[in-house]
């Protein structure tokens, strides 16, 4: 009889210990979930914009203090978590003194890397007026990355280009405005007008 009581007490104690561990474990898991939820809320608050500017325009100066380009748009939203800006309907205008002005437009843009990279997306269009040494230029693509400080741009998306009467299509492009080099990449076509007689 005594062995049965001891066995019964042992089973009861073991059951109570298991219930206690389950209760402590549940409390611990609930506490972890609450902390994770609070951290997610804090991250979401940090990713909220710290300022929004509508119908804006700003001028970027070059190293000698002269205007190098103007960026304008319908709306600029700045996010402090990564110091990036999103722009609706951006227009980037290049203002190099020795070159004709060039306008770049798209539906959206993202400015990041301390304003050293501008990624334009959706219906990107470049229009450059004719100059003394250059013909009028029009280019269309779906994505274009501009590095304003280096005066260069590139895309890994298909491009359609027209310069004077010459047309070209390619799978990608790299252009250096400072050295006036344009490199079309991948498969494509290039159509020259017939020579005048």
PyMOL commands that set and color helices and strands:
alter all, ss='L'
color gray80, all
select helices_A, chain A and resi 2-46+148-150
alter helices_A, ss='H'
color red, helices_A
select strands_A, chain A and resi 49-61+67-79+84-88+91-94+102-105+108-112+117-128+137-147+152-155+159-163+166-170+172-176+181-185+189-191
alter strands_A, ss='S'
color yellow, strands_A
deselect
rebuild
show_as cartoon
